[in-house]
Amino acid sequence: MVARAYTVAFEGVEARLVEIQCAVSPGLPAFTLVGLPDKAVSEAKERVRAALTAMSIALPSKRITVNLSPADLPKEGSHFDLPIALALLAALDVLPEDEVARTVALGELSLDGSLVPVIGALPAALAAAEAGCQLVCPQACGAEAAWVGAAAVHAPASLLETVNHFTGRAVLPAAEPGEVNAAPAERDLRDVKGQERAKRALEIAAAGRHHLLMVGTPGSGKSMLAARLPGLLPPLSAAEALETSMIHSLAGLLDEGGISRTRPYRTPHHTASMAAIVGGGKGAKPGEISLAHNGVLFLDEFPEFPRAVLETLRQPIETGDVVVARANAHIRYPCRFLLIAAANPCKCGYLPDPARACARVPQCGEDYLGRISGPLMDRFDLRIEVPPVSMEDLDMPASGDGSGDVAARVAAARALQADRFAGRPGTRVNADAEGAALEEIATPDAEGRALLTRAADRFGLSARGYHRVLRVARTVADLDGAGSIRAPHIAEAIGYRIVTQA
């Protein structure tokens, strides 16, 4: 008799169903795993044997063969333990075969039979829902997987609880979806003294998801400003939370008993490798740009990143996804992030200060910012210079709006954009608009068009730069509550475009 259970193998954020076939036949006692398992999967038979022994279930003196189908699909990870154990118990008539055959399971077994949490419960729940099956996963993964309401999710703490559930001795209740409540933001925009222009740029960037480059001397507050950006962004919608959490689930970052509505904020160091930023490595794992999906990617000391790493950002910024191509895998990950980059004006950092600048001024600044290529610089919607803060400003009381007031304006602008793009799949904010959609929503009045035409001729804007000015102007108009784009909106957008040319 051949018993069957199901689990998943991960290909990017997609989970492919894997059929676990178990046959117990006469012959020399053996426990064989076939179907292209890696080392962790091959060791599953020892963990299953020990877990069954802990439950006082002895394996028969027969030949046990477990096949992982499709056999040409690589199987990686320890989450194959539980489905292998279920298929084996069904083959031994301990569990009802038909019930096990309608189950997608994943989980790592301890030697005492308890279940250890594994990555990927959320994509596995989606795969189970599409296949019309129930999902059985470790207790710690239940709150995460239960977000997919189309599949029944059961989350036992041990193999014994799983057996009791399938035999009807103690049926497990359905797992409840869990949500992690983020702590209130402690970093307020009013903590930043001065820098009113930078605060305004930060508000525009948050409202329309426009990429922002800040150039300023050390200590001028670039990192401080970036750290306060998450407090300006609205929480993730249910669809966005599901998209982001699927990537975080594969990366093993959902370890707090549920998923969060807080937008991700990733800050990789400038020594990070290309695989760490873009994705790759063993199994083509998601990189920082995908982990920042629907959130913020802050790259401090931007010119210090390797040139090859910076150039790989150009295509993901435009398309919103990245294909990690390896010899044995071609994986597509979403990566619609808000890029905030910070840079010093030169190697020594004090180019604008005659008293502290080095002897190579201004050549040192041109060489340093020249590490950022023109095509990459062209992809920043907003470019601002962050001047040093004087001692007088530091002694002054806090000024300007706090994060709560700015966040309210950003939320109102985002709501306008949500209504505007409700019938356009793949377009959520002004930064996503292109083609006919951009012409429809961002056509300026006659005075604004004339101003934009003169600026394009005067400063040599590329076609990409021209369209990015229109997108920023649309966001400025949204923040003002204006229905159409007028000349003041165009003028402000151009002002953020023509500074810090590389």
Protein Blocks (a to p, Z undefined) as FASTA:
>chain_A
ZZdddddddehjbccdddddddddedddddddehhiafklmmmmmmmmmmmmmnopacdd
bddddddddfklccedjklmmmmmmmmmmmnomacfklmmmcccdddddfkopacddehk
lmmmmmmmmnopacdddfklmmmmmmmmmbccdddfbfklmmmmmnomaccddddddddd
ddddfbdfklpggjllmmmmmmmmmmnopacdddddehilmmmmmmmmmmmpccddfklm
mmmmmmmmmnopacnopacfbdcdddddfkbcfklmnogcehiaadfklmmgoiacddeh
kllpcfklmmmmmmmmmnopacdddfkbccddddddcddddddfbfnopmmlmklmcfkb
cklmmmmmmmpcfklmmmpmbdcddddddfklmmpccedjdfklmmmmmmmmmmmmmmmm
mmmghiabfklggcjllmmmmcccfklmmmmmmmmmmnopafklmmmmmmmmmmmmmmno
pabdcfklmmmmmmmmmgoiZZ
